[in-house]
Amino acid sequence: MDPSLSNVLSSAEVQAFASGFPVMVMHLAVTLLLLAAGAAVYAMLTPWREIALIREGNPAAAVAFAGILVGLAIPLAVSLSVSTSVRDITIWGVATLVLQLLAFRIVDLMLHGLPQRIKDGEVSAAVVLVGAKLATALILSAALTG
């Protein structure tokens, strides 16, 4: 092997990448699984079936579900950034999902007329719902770092 290539492969940067990359992939995979689980639980908890409505071409349902994904991802991303192990990510990720799903249900109950309006395809109702859920996600994320 070429000595210069050997020097590059044994450099501290390459060694750090070789040891850190698998850990990063594992942390990413755990966080993405938590996001998928959170989205699935939310879909089961909603009074309307967003996925079916999206398949039917309902733009309000698509906006609302996109907001849910982002709203769940924000605290998960913060949880990922402050965690140091898969166990940490799992514990804090599950905690943030539970709190976020609880907050989402409270928002749904407070804005009680919105589910039917979203089902009817009213994008303005979906935007209000997304705004409330993103605000909740940001506040929860700040609490994680605080």
N, C-alpha and C positions, 0 to 999 in steps of 0.2 A: 504494500500500500504506500502511496505517496506520503512522505513525511509531513508535508504541509496539510494534507487532508487529515492525517492522523492528529495533527495539532488542533485543527478546527474541530474535529469530532470530540476531542478531549477537553475542549475549552469549557470554562465555567458556565457560559451562556447556553451552550448546547446541552450540557449535563443538567442544568436547571430546567431547561425545556423538556428534556427526556423524562425527568422525574415529576415535573409539574403538570405536563399535558394530560396524562391519564387521570390525575386527580381532578383537574378542571373539567374533563369530560364527564367524570362520575358526578361531580357537583351539578353540572348542567343537566344531566339525565335525571337526577333525583328531582331537581326543581321543575323540569318539564313534566315529569310524571305527576308531581303535586298540582301543577297547573291543570293538567288534563283531568285529574280527579276532582279538583275544585269546580271546574266547568261542568263536569258530569253531575256532581251533586247539585249544583245550582240549577241545571236544566231539569232535574227531578223535583226541585223545590218550587219552581215557578208555577204560577197559576195558569200559564199558557205554555204551549209547546213551541218554543222558539225555533228549534231545528226544523220541525214540520212546516212552520210558517215561512221560514227562510227558503225551504225547498219549493214552496208554493209561490215564491217571489215577493214576499212581504218585506219591503224596505225598512219599515219601522222595527221589525223583529231582528233584521240583520244589524241595524245600528245598535239596538239594545244589546244583542249578544256580543258584538264587537266591544262594546263598552264594558261588559262583564269580563271578557278576556283581559282587557287592559287593566281593569280595576282589580282583578285577581293577581295579575302579573306584577303590578307596581310593588305591593308589599312583599311578594315572593322575591323580587329582585333585590329589595333592600335586605331581606332576610339572608339571601345568598351572599350579599356583599359583607355582612357583619358576622357571618358564620365561618368557622374554621374546620369543620368536619362534616361528614355526611350525617352523623347523628345530630349535630347542631342544626344543620339545614332542615332535617326532617322534623325535629322538635319545633323549631321556630316557624317552619313552613306550615305545619299542621295548625299551630296556634294562630298564625295570621289568617289561614283559610277559614278556620272556625269563626274567628272574630269578624272577618270580612263577610262571610256568608250570613252571619247573624245581623250585621249592620245592613246588608243588602235586603234582608227580609224586613227589617224595620223600615227602611226607605220604601220598599214596596207597599207596606201597610200604611205608611204616612201619605203616600201618593196614591191612595186607593183607587182612583179612577183610571190610572194609567194603564194597567194591564189590558183592559178592554179596548182602550184607545190604540194601544200597540197592536193588539190582535186585529183591529180594524184598519191597520196600516198607517196610522198617524205618526209621521216622522217627528213632528214637534214634540209629541209625548215621549218618544224614545230619546230625544236629545236631552230633555229635562231629566229623565231617569238616568241617563249616562252621566250627566253633569253631577248629579247627587252621588252616584256611586264612585265616580273618580275623585270627588272631594273627600269622600270617606276613605278611599284608598290612600290618598296623600296624607291625610291626618294619621291613619294607622301606621303608615311608613315612617312618619316623623316620630311617632311614639316608640317605634322599634329602635331608632337611633338615639333617642333621648336619654 
